[in-house]
Amino acid sequence: MLAFVLFYLVILLQTLCALRQGLSLACSLFAIIAVVERKKILFIFWVLLGLSFHFTTLIILPLYYVYGLKVTVKSTILLVAGIYD
């Protein structure tokens, strides 16, 4: 009985956590494809599906609005200065 409990606590839970993270990552990658193709509804669908597995999918939520911005040296300096302020 103790062996079963240890197996469940150590092996099975780690495997399930890795599976959840992998599914969330897959949904995030499909959401990035939707951003490149500018399909907002599909992007929201993939983000919500990824959120049902793991909350780290929230990281890509602002990606839809940041994707088309031009990056210049001035904007990069202002962004870095704002982060470290």
Buried (B, 14 or more C-beta within 10 A) or exposed (E): EEEEEEEEEEEEEEEEEEEBEEBBBBBBEBBBEBBEEEBEEBBBBBBEBBBEBBEBBEEBBEBBEEEEEEEEEEEEEEEEEEEEE
